[in-house]
């Protein structure tokens, strides 16, 4: 039984008019419909004050009213809800409430790469390195020549790896550095695949 159903049952009962009015006042903000399949749980650390749903919505129980919160967007593109004047990332609230974390991982990853999708099935606990690898594999963090400030194109990288001969005065690191207007160290790192690892 959800809150709306409970309200209907109470109001259908033969109650004193004062009690009926109190129920109406206390439940005035309950007349929103849960989304299909939506389940609510207490926000960890804010039990009795806030709840988060498996679909990524957050609601408040403060001041004797229930209210769905409107999250704002952080500079990094994550949704945040204000809980007692503290900004909390919605995806973290969902994960804390719904996803077991037996290994004690500290970050929450959006599996699809969509930071606005905070449904529980789109979230997982990860380590920092796991989160970074996922970000690169999904293109959230461009790497190599896909970066906006990349100094070399994919074709230039391939040319360096194909034609450079370390130590050769005409085909070594220095000539390629002059040719592409980058440092010797840049050419060296490209040649030894320390950078631009995504270029085959």
TIROGU-677198 format. One record per atom (N, C-alpha, C): residue number from 1; z, y, x; atom name. Coordinates in Angstrom, 1 decimal. Layout:
<recs>
 pos      Z      Y      X site
 NUM      Z      Y      X   CA
...
</recs>
This chain:
<recs>
 pos      Z      Y      X site
   1    0.0   -1.2    0.8    N
   1    0.0    0.0    0.0   CA
   1    0.0    1.2    0.9    C
   2   -0.9    2.2    0.6    N
   2   -0.9    3.4    1.4   CA
   2   -0.2    4.5    0.6    C
   3   -0.1    5.7    1.2    N
   3    0.7    6.8    0.7   CA
   3    0.2    7.3   -0.7    C
   4   -1.1    7.3   -0.8    N
   4   -1.8    7.7   -2.1   CA
   4   -1.4    6.8   -3.2    C
   5   -1.5    5.5   -2.9    N
   5   -1.2    4.5   -4.0   CA
   5    0.3    4.6   -4.4    C
   6    1.2    4.8   -3.4    N
   6    2.6    4.9   -3.6   CA
   6    2.9    6.1   -4.5    C
   7    2.2    7.2   -4.3    N
   7    2.4    8.4   -5.1   CA
   7    2.0    8.1   -6.5    C
   8    0.8    7.5   -6.7    N
   8    0.4    7.2   -8.1   CA
   8    1.4    6.3   -8.9    C
   9    1.9    5.3   -8.2    N
   9    2.9    4.5   -8.8   CA
   9    4.2    5.2   -9.2    C
  10    4.6    6.1   -8.3    N
  10    5.8    6.9   -8.6   CA
  10    5.6    7.8   -9.8    C
  11    4.4    8.5   -9.8    N
  11    4.2    9.4  -10.9   CA
  11    3.9    8.8  -12.2    C
  12    3.5    7.5  -12.2    N
  12    3.3    6.8  -13.4   CA
  12    4.6    6.3  -14.0    C
  13    5.7    6.2  -13.2    N
  13    7.0    5.8  -13.7   CA
  13    7.6    6.8  -14.6    C
  14    8.6    6.4  -15.4    N
  14    9.3    7.3  -16.3   CA
  14   10.4    8.0  -15.5    C
  15   10.0    9.1  -14.9    N
  15   11.0    9.8  -14.0   CA
  15   11.4   11.1  -14.7    C
  16   12.5   11.6  -14.2    N
  16   13.0   12.9  -14.6   CA
  16   11.9   14.0  -14.1    C
  17   11.6   15.0  -15.0    N
  17   10.6   16.0  -14.6   CA
  17   10.9   16.6  -13.2    C
  18   12.1   16.8  -12.9    N
  18   12.5   17.4  -11.6   CA
  18   12.1   16.5  -10.4    C
  19   12.3   15.2  -10.6    N
  19   11.9   14.2   -9.6   CA
  19   10.4   14.2   -9.5    C
  20    9.7   14.2  -10.6    N
  20    8.2   14.2  -10.6   CA
  20    7.7   15.4   -9.8    C
  21    8.3   16.6  -10.1    N
  21    7.8   17.8   -9.4   CA
  21    8.1   17.7   -7.9    C
  22    9.2   17.1   -7.5    N
  22    9.6   17.0   -6.1   CA
  22    8.5   16.0   -5.4    C
  23    8.2   15.0   -6.1    N
  23    7.1   14.1   -5.5   CA
  23    5.8   14.8   -5.3    C
  24    5.4   15.6   -6.3    N
  24    4.2   16.3   -6.2   CA
  24    4.2   17.3   -5.0    C
  25    5.4   18.0   -4.9    N
  25    5.5   19.0   -3.8   CA
  25    5.4   18.3   -2.4    C
  26    6.2   17.2   -2.3    N
  26    6.2   16.5   -1.0   CA
  26    4.9   15.8   -0.6    C
  27    4.1   15.5   -1.7    N
  27    2.9   14.7   -1.4   CA
  27    1.6   15.6   -1.6    C
  28    1.8   16.9   -1.7    N
  28    0.7   17.8   -2.0   CA
  28   -0.4   17.7   -0.9    C
  29   -0.1   17.3    0.3    N
  29   -1.1   17.2    1.3   CA
  29   -1.5   15.7    1.6    C
  30   -1.1   14.8    0.6    N
  30   -1.5   13.4    0.8   CA
  30   -2.8   13.1    0.1    C
  31   -3.4   14.0   -0.6    N
  31   -4.5   13.7   -1.4   CA
  31   -5.8   13.7   -0.6    C
  32   -5.7   13.2    0.6    N
  32   -7.0   13.0    1.4   CA
  32   -7.1   11.5    1.5    C
  33   -8.4   11.1    1.5    N
  33   -8.6    9.6    1.6   CA
  33   -8.7    9.1    3.0    C
  34   -8.0    8.0    3.3    N
  34   -8.2    7.4    4.6   CA
  34   -9.6    6.9    4.7    C
  35  -10.1    7.0    5.9    N
  35  -11.5    6.5    6.1   CA
  35  -11.5    5.0    6.1    C
  36  -12.6    4.4    5.8    N
  36  -12.7    2.9    5.7   CA
  36  -12.2    2.3    7.0    C
  37  -11.2    1.3    6.9    N
  37  -10.7    0.6    8.0   CA
  37   -9.7    1.4    8.9    C
  38   -9.3    2.6    8.3    N
  38   -8.4    3.4    9.1   CA
  38   -6.9    2.9    9.1    C
  39   -6.3    2.8   10.3    N
  39   -4.9    2.4   10.4   CA
  39   -4.2    3.5   11.2    C
  40   -3.0    3.8   10.7    N
  40   -2.2    4.9   11.4   CA
  40   -1.0    4.3   12.1    C
  41   -0.7    4.8   13.2    N
  41    0.5    4.5   14.0   CA
  41    1.2    5.7   14.5    C
  42    2.5    5.6   14.8    N
  42    3.2    6.8   15.4   CA
  42    2.6    7.1   16.8    C
  43    2.6    8.4   17.1    N
  43    2.2    8.8   18.4   CA
  43    3.4    8.6   19.3    C
  44    3.1    7.9   20.4    N
  44    4.2    7.5   21.3   CA
  44    4.9    8.8   21.8    C
  45    6.2    8.8   21.7    N
  45    7.0   10.0   22.1   CA
  45    7.2   11.0   21.0    C
  46    6.4   10.9   19.9    N
  46    6.5   11.9   18.8   CA
  46    6.7   11.1   17.5    C
  47    7.4   10.0   17.5    N
  47    7.6    9.2   16.3   CA
  47    8.3   10.0   15.3    C
  48    7.8    9.9   14.0    N
  48    8.3   10.6   12.9   CA
  48    7.7   12.0   12.7    C
  49    7.0   12.5   13.7    N
  49    6.4   13.8   13.7   CA
  49    4.9   13.8   13.6    C
  50    4.3   12.9   14.4    N
  50    2.8   12.8   14.4   CA
  50    2.4   11.3   14.4    C
  51    1.2   11.1   13.8    N
  51    0.6    9.8   13.8   CA
  51   -0.8    9.9   14.3    C
  52   -1.4    8.8   14.9    N
  52   -2.8    8.8   15.3   CA
  52   -3.4    7.6   14.7    C
  53   -4.7    7.7   14.3    N
  53   -5.3    6.5   13.7   CA
  53   -6.2    5.8   14.7    C
  54   -6.6    4.6   14.3    N
  54   -7.5    3.8   15.2   CA
  54   -8.9    4.4   15.2    C
  55   -9.2    5.4   14.3    N
  55  -10.5    6.1   14.3   CA
  55  -10.5    7.4   15.1    C
  56   -9.3    7.7   15.6    N
  56   -9.2    8.9   16.5   CA
  56   -8.8   10.2   15.8    C
  57   -8.2   10.1   14.6    N
  57   -7.7   11.2   13.9   CA
  57   -6.2   11.3   14.2    C
  58   -5.7   12.6   14.1    N
  58   -4.2   12.8   14.4   CA
  58   -3.7   13.6   13.2    C
  59   -2.5   13.2   12.7    N
  59   -1.9   13.9   11.6   CA
  59   -0.5   14.3   11.9    C
  60    0.0   15.3   11.3    N
  60    1.4   15.9   11.5   CA
  60    2.2   15.6   10.2    C
  61    3.5   15.3   10.5    N
  61    4.5   15.2    9.4   CA
  61    5.5   16.3    9.5    C
  62    5.2   17.4   10.2    N
  62    6.2   18.4   10.3   CA
  62    6.3   19.3    9.1    C
  63    7.5   19.9    8.9    N
  63    7.7   20.9    7.8   CA
  63    7.5   20.2    6.5    C
  64    7.8   18.9    6.3    N
  64    7.8   18.2    5.1   CA
  64    6.4   18.1    4.5    C
  65    5.4   18.3    5.3    N
  65    4.0   18.2    4.9   CA
  65    3.2   17.3    5.8    C
  66    2.2   16.7    5.2    N
  66    1.3   15.8    6.1   CA
  66    0.0   16.6    6.2    C
  67   -0.5   16.8    7.4    N
  67   -1.7   17.6    7.7   CA
  67   -2.5   16.9    8.8    C
  68   -3.8   16.8    8.5    N
  68   -4.7   16.3    9.5   CA
  68   -5.0   17.4   10.5    C
  69   -4.8   17.2   11.8    N
  69   -5.0   18.2   12.8   CA
  69   -6.4   18.3   13.2    C
  70   -6.8   19.6   13.5    N
  70   -8.1   19.8   14.0   CA
  70   -8.1   20.0   15.5    C
  71   -8.6   19.0   16.2    N
  71   -8.5   19.1   17.7   CA
  71   -9.5   20.1   18.3    C
  72   -9.1   20.6   19.4    N
  72  -10.0   21.5   20.1   CA
  72  -10.7   20.7   21.3    C
  73  -11.6   21.4   21.9    N
  73  -12.4   20.8   23.0   CA
  73  -12.0   21.3   24.3    C
  74  -11.6   20.4   25.3    N
  74  -11.3   20.9   26.6   CA
  74  -12.5   21.2   27.4    C
  75  -12.4   21.9   28.5    N
  75  -13.5   22.3   29.3   CA
  75  -14.3   21.0   29.8    C
  76  -13.6   19.9   30.0    N
  76  -14.2   18.7   30.4   CA
  76  -14.9   17.9   29.3    C
  77  -14.7   18.4   28.0    N
  77  -15.4   17.8   26.9   CA
  77  -14.6   16.8   26.1    C
  78  -13.3   16.8   26.4    N
  78  -12.4   15.8   25.7   CA
  78  -11.7   16.5   24.5    C
  79  -11.5   15.8   23.4    N
  79  -10.8   16.4   22.3   CA
  79   -9.3   16.4   22.5    C
  80   -8.6   17.5   22.2    N
  80   -7.2   17.6   22.4   CA
  80   -6.5   18.0   21.1    C
  81   -5.3   17.5   20.8    N
  81   -4.5   17.9   19.6   CA
  81   -3.3   18.6   20.1    C
  82   -2.8   19.6   19.4    N
  82   -1.6   20.3   19.7   CA
  82   -0.4   19.6   19.0    C
  83    0.4   19.0   19.8    N
  83    1.7   18.4   19.3   CA
  83    2.9   19.2   19.8    C
  84    3.5   19.9   18.9    N
  84    4.7   20.7   19.2   CA
  84    4.3   21.6   20.4    C
  85    3.2   22.3   20.3    N
  85    2.7   23.3   21.3   CA
  85    2.2   22.7   22.6    C
  86    2.2   21.4   22.6    N
  86    1.6   20.7   23.8   CA
  86    0.3   20.1   23.5    C
  87   -0.7   20.4   24.4    N
  87   -2.1   19.8   24.2   CA
  87   -2.1   18.4   24.7    C
  88   -2.5   17.5   23.9    N
  88   -2.6   16.1   24.3   CA
  88   -4.0   15.5   24.0    C
  89   -4.5   14.8   24.9    N
  89   -5.8   14.2   24.8   CA
  89   -5.8   13.1   23.7    C
  90   -6.7   13.2   22.7    N
  90   -6.7   12.3   21.6   CA
  90   -7.0   10.9   22.1    C
  91   -7.9   10.7   23.0    N
  91   -8.2    9.3   23.4   CA
  91   -7.0    8.6   24.1    C
  92   -6.2    9.4   24.7    N
  92   -4.9    8.8   25.3   CA
  92   -3.9    8.5   24.2    C
  93   -3.8    9.3   23.2    N
  93   -2.9    9.0   22.1   CA
  93   -3.3    7.7   21.4    C
  94   -4.6    7.5   21.2    N
  94   -5.1    6.3   20.5   CA
  94   -4.8    5.1   21.4    C
  95   -5.1    5.2   22.7    N
  95   -4.9    4.1   23.6   CA
  95   -3.4    3.7   23.6    C
  96   -2.6    4.7   23.7    N
  96   -1.1    4.4   23.8   CA
  96   -0.6    3.7   22.6    C
  97   -1.2    4.1   21.4    N
  97   -0.7    3.5   20.1   CA
  97   -1.3    2.1   19.8    C
  98   -2.5    1.9   20.3    N
  98   -3.3    0.7   19.8   CA
  98   -3.7   -0.3   20.9    C
  99   -3.7    0.1   22.1    N
  99   -4.3   -0.8   23.2   CA
  99   -3.2   -1.2   24.1    C
 100   -2.9   -2.5   24.2    N
 100   -1.9   -3.0   25.2   CA
 100   -2.3   -2.6   26.6    C
 101   -1.3   -2.4   27.5    N
 101   -1.7   -2.0   28.9   CA
 101   -0.7   -2.7   29.8    C
 102   -0.8   -4.1   29.8    N
 102    0.1   -4.9   30.6   CA
 102    0.1   -4.6   32.1    C
 103   -1.1   -4.1   32.6    N
 103   -1.2   -3.9   34.1   CA
 103   -0.8   -2.5   34.4    C
 104   -0.4   -1.7   33.5    N
 104    0.1   -0.3   33.7   CA
 104   -1.0    0.6   34.3    C
 105   -2.3    0.4   33.8    N
 105   -3.3    1.3   34.3   CA
 105   -3.1    2.7   33.7    C
 106   -3.6    3.7   34.4    N
 106   -3.1    5.1   34.1   CA
 106   -4.2    6.0   33.4    C
 107   -5.4    5.5   33.4    N
 107   -6.5    6.3   32.8   CA
 107   -7.1    5.6   31.6    C
 108   -7.7    6.4   30.7    N
 108   -8.4    5.8   29.5   CA
 108   -9.8    6.1   29.6    C
 109  -10.7    5.1   29.5    N
 109  -12.1    5.3   29.7   CA
 109  -12.8    5.2   28.3    C
 110  -13.8    6.0   28.1    N
 110  -14.7    5.9   26.9   CA
 110  -15.8    5.0   27.3    C
 111  -15.8    3.8   26.7    N
 111  -16.8    2.7   27.1   CA
 111  -18.2    3.2   26.9    C
 112  -18.5    3.9   25.8    N
 112  -19.9    4.3   25.6   CA
 112  -20.3    5.6   26.4    C
 113  -19.3    6.2   27.0    N
 113  -19.5    7.5   27.7   CA
 113  -19.5    8.7   26.8    C
 114  -19.3    8.5   25.5    N
 114  -19.2    9.6   24.5   CA
 114  -17.8   10.0   24.4    C
 115  -17.5   11.2   25.0    N
 115  -16.1   11.6   25.0   CA
 115  -15.5   12.1   23.6    C
 116  -16.4   12.3   22.7    N
 116  -16.0   12.6   21.3   CA
 116  -15.7   11.4   20.5    C
 117  -16.1   10.2   20.9    N
 117  -15.8    9.0   20.2   CA
 117  -14.5    8.4   20.6    C
 118  -13.5    8.7   19.8    N
 118  -12.1    8.3   20.2   CA
 118  -11.7    7.1   19.3    C
 119  -12.6    6.3   18.8    N
 119  -12.2    5.1   18.1   CA
 119  -11.7    4.1   19.0    C
 120  -10.8    3.3   18.6    N
 120  -10.1    2.4   19.5   CA
 120  -11.0    1.4   20.2    C
 121  -12.1    1.0   19.5    N
 121  -13.0    0.0   20.1   CA
 121  -13.9    0.7   21.2    C
 122  -13.8    2.0   21.3    N
 122  -14.6    2.7   22.4   CA
 122  -13.7    3.0   23.6    C
 123  -12.5    2.6   23.6    N
 123  -11.5    3.0   24.6   CA
 123  -11.0    1.8   25.4    C
 124  -10.7    2.0   26.6    N
 124  -10.0    0.9   27.4   CA
 124   -9.2    1.6   28.5    C
 125   -8.1    0.9   28.9    N
 125   -7.3    1.3   30.0   CA
 125   -8.0    1.0   31.3    C
 126   -8.0    1.9   32.3    N
 126   -8.7    1.7   33.5   CA
 126   -7.9    2.3   34.7    C
 127   -8.2    1.9   35.9    N
 127   -7.7    2.5   37.1   CA
 127   -8.6    3.7   37.4    C
 128   -8.2    4.6   38.3    N
 128   -9.1    5.7   38.6   CA
 128  -10.4    5.3   39.2    C
 129  -10.4    4.3   40.0    N
 129  -11.7    3.8   40.7   CA
 129  -12.6    3.2   39.6    C
 130  -12.0    2.4   38.7    N
 130  -12.8    1.8   37.6   CA
 130  -13.4    2.8   36.8    C
 131  -12.7    3.9   36.5    N
 131  -13.2    5.0   35.7   CA
 131  -14.3    5.7   36.4    C
 132  -14.2    5.9   37.7    N
 132  -15.2    6.6   38.4   CA
 132  -16.5    5.7   38.5    C
 133  -16.3    4.4   38.7    N
 133  -17.5    3.6   38.8   CA
 133  -18.3    3.6   37.4    C
 134  -17.5    3.5   36.4    N
 134  -18.1    3.6   35.0   CA
 134  -18.8    4.9   34.8    C
 135  -18.3    6.0   35.2    N
 135  -18.9    7.3   35.1   CA
 135  -20.2    7.4   35.8    C
 136  -20.3    6.8   37.0    N
 136  -21.5    6.8   37.8   CA
 136  -22.5    5.9   37.2    C
 137  -22.1    4.7   36.7    N
 137  -23.0    3.7   36.1   CA
 137  -23.6    4.2   34.8    C
 138  -22.9    5.0   34.1    N
 138  -23.4    5.5   32.8   CA
 138  -24.1    6.9   32.9    C
 139  -24.1    7.4   34.1    N
 139  -24.8    8.7   34.4   CA
 139  -23.9    9.9   34.0    C
 140  -22.6    9.7   33.7    N
 140  -21.8   10.8   33.4   CA
 140  -21.5   11.7   34.6    C
 141  -21.5   11.0   35.8    N
 141  -21.4   11.7   37.1   CA
 141  -22.6   11.4   37.9    C
 142  -23.6   12.3   37.8    N
 142  -24.9   12.0   38.6   CA
 142  -24.6   11.8   40.1    C
 143  -25.3   10.9   40.7    N
 143  -25.1   10.7   42.1   CA
 143  -26.4   10.8   42.8    C
 144  -26.3   11.0   44.1    N
 144  -27.5   11.0   45.0   CA
 144  -28.4   12.1   44.6    C
 145  -29.7   11.8   44.5    N
 145  -30.7   12.8   44.2   CA
 145  -30.7   13.3   42.7    C
 146  -29.9   12.6   41.9    N
 146  -29.8   13.0   40.5   CA
 146  -28.8   14.2   40.3    C
 147  -28.1   14.5   41.4    N
 147  -27.1   15.7   41.3   CA
 147  -27.9   17.0   41.2    C
 148  -27.4   18.0   40.5    N
 148  -28.1   19.2   40.5   CA
 148  -28.3   19.9   41.8    C
 149  -27.3   19.7   42.7    N
 149  -27.3   20.4   44.0   CA
 149  -27.8   19.4   45.2    C
 150  -28.5   18.4   44.8    N
 150  -29.0   17.4   45.8   CA
 150  -29.9   18.1   46.8    C
 151  -29.8   17.8   48.1    N
 151  -30.6   18.4   49.1   CA
 151  -31.9   17.7   49.3    C
 152  -32.0   16.4   48.9    N
 152  -33.2   15.6   49.1   CA
 152  -33.6   14.9   47.8    C
 153  -35.0   14.7   47.8    N
 153  -35.5   14.0   46.6   CA
 153  -35.5   12.5   46.9    C
 154  -35.7   11.7   45.9    N
 154  -35.7   10.3   46.1   CA
 154  -36.8    9.9   47.1    C
 155  -38.0   10.5   47.0    N
 155  -39.1   10.2   47.9   CA
 155  -38.7   10.5   49.4    C
 156  -38.1   11.7   49.6    N
 156  -37.7   12.0   50.9   CA
 156  -36.6   11.0   51.5    C
 157  -35.7   10.6   50.7    N
 157  -34.8    9.6   51.1   CA
 157  -35.5    8.3   51.5    C
 158  -36.4    7.9   50.7    N
 158  -37.2    6.7   51.0   CA
 158  -38.0    6.8   52.3    C
 159  -38.5    8.0   52.5    N
 159  -39.2    8.3   53.8   CA
 159  -38.3    8.2   55.0    C
 160  -37.1    8.8   54.9    N
 160  -36.2    8.7   56.0   CA
 160  -35.8    7.3   56.3    C
 161  -35.5    6.5   55.3    N
 161  -35.1    5.1   55.6   CA
 161  -36.3    4.2   56.1    C
 162  -37.5    4.6   55.7    N
 162  -38.6    3.8   56.1   CA
 162  -39.1    4.2   57.5    C
 163  -39.1    5.5   57.8    N
 163  -39.8    6.0   59.0   CA
 163  -38.9    6.4   60.1    C
 164  -37.6    6.7   59.8    N
 164  -36.7    7.2   60.9   CA
 164  -36.4    6.1   61.9    C
 165  -36.4    6.5   63.2    N
 165  -36.0    5.6   64.2   CA
 165  -34.9    6.3   65.0    C
 166  -33.6    5.9   64.8    N
 166  -32.5    6.6   65.5   CA
 166  -32.7    6.6   67.1    C
 167  -32.5    7.8   67.6    N
 167  -32.7    8.0   69.1   CA
 167  -34.1    8.4   69.5    C
 168  -35.1    8.2   68.7    N
 168  -36.5    8.5   69.0   CA
 168  -36.6   10.1   68.9    C
 169  -37.2   10.7   70.0    N
 169  -37.3   12.1   70.0   CA
 169  -38.3   12.7   68.9    C
 170  -39.2   11.8   68.5    N
 170  -40.2   12.3   67.5   CA
 170  -39.9   11.8   66.1    C
 171  -39.1   10.7   66.0    N
 171  -38.8   10.1   64.6   CA
 171  -37.4    9.9   64.4    C
 172  -36.5   10.5   65.2    N
 172  -35.1   10.3   65.0   CA
 172  -34.5   11.3   64.0    C
 173  -33.1   11.4   64.1    N
 173  -32.4   12.2   63.1   CA
 173  -32.8   13.7   63.2    C
 174  -32.9   14.2   64.4    N
 174  -33.2   15.7   64.6   CA
 174  -34.5   16.1   64.0    C
 175  -35.6   15.3   64.3    N
 175  -36.9   15.7   63.7   CA
 175  -36.9   15.7   62.1    C
 176  -36.3   14.7   61.6    N
 176  -36.2   14.6   60.1   CA
 176  -35.3   15.7   59.5    C
 177  -34.3   16.1   60.3    N
 177  -33.4   17.2   59.8   CA
 177  -34.2   18.5   59.8    C
 178  -35.0   18.7   60.8    N
 178  -35.8   19.9   60.8   CA
 178  -36.9   19.9   59.7    C
 179  -37.5   18.8   59.5    N
 179  -38.5   18.6   58.5   CA
 179  -38.0   18.9   57.1    C
 180  -36.8   18.4   56.8    N
 180  -36.3   18.6   55.4   CA
 180  -35.2   19.7   55.3    C
 181  -35.0   20.4   56.4    N
 181  -34.1   21.6   56.4   CA
 181  -32.7   21.2   56.0    C
 182  -32.2   20.1   56.6    N
 182  -30.8   19.6   56.4   CA
 182  -30.2   19.4   57.8    C
 183  -28.9   19.0   57.8    N
 183  -28.3   18.7   59.1   CA
 183  -28.6   17.3   59.6    C
 184  -28.4   17.1   60.9    N
 184  -28.6   15.8   61.5   CA
 184  -27.7   14.8   60.8    C
 185  -26.4   15.2   60.5    N
 185  -25.5   14.3   59.8   CA
 185  -26.0   13.8   58.5    C
 186  -26.6   14.7   57.7    N
 186  -27.2   14.4   56.4   CA
 186  -28.2   13.3   56.6    C
 187  -29.1   13.4   57.6    N
 187  -30.1   12.4   57.8   CA
 187  -29.5   11.1   58.2    C
 188  -28.5   11.1   59.1    N
 188  -27.8    9.9   59.5   CA
 188  -27.2    9.2   58.4    C
 189  -26.5    9.9   57.5    N
 189  -25.8    9.3   56.4   CA
 189  -26.8    8.7   55.4    C
 190  -28.0    9.3   55.2    N
 190  -29.0    8.8   54.4   CA
 190  -29.6    7.5   55.0    C
 191  -29.8    7.5   56.3    N
 191  -30.4    6.4   57.0   CA
 191  -29.5    5.2   56.9    C
 192  -28.2    5.4   57.1    N
 192  -27.3    4.3   57.0   CA
 192  -26.7    4.0   55.6    C
 193  -27.3    4.6   54.6    N
 193  -27.0    4.3   53.2   CA
 193  -25.5    4.7   52.9    C
 194  -25.0    5.7   53.6    N
 194  -23.7    6.2   53.2   CA
 194  -23.8    7.1   52.1    C
 195  -24.9    7.7   51.9    N
 195  -25.2    8.6   50.7   CA
 195  -26.5    8.2   50.0    C
 196  -26.7    8.8   48.9    N
 196  -27.9    8.5   48.1   CA
 196  -28.1    6.9   47.9    C
 197  -26.9    6.3   47.6    N
 197  -26.9    4.8   47.4   CA
 197  -27.7    4.4   46.3    C
 198  -27.9    5.3   45.3    N
 198  -28.7    4.9   44.1   CA
 198  -30.2    4.8   44.3    C
 199  -30.7    5.3   45.5    N
 199  -32.1    5.3   45.8   CA
 199  -32.5    4.0   46.5    C
 200  -33.4    3.2   45.9    N
 200  -33.8    2.0   46.5   CA
 200  -35.1    2.2   47.3    C
</recs>
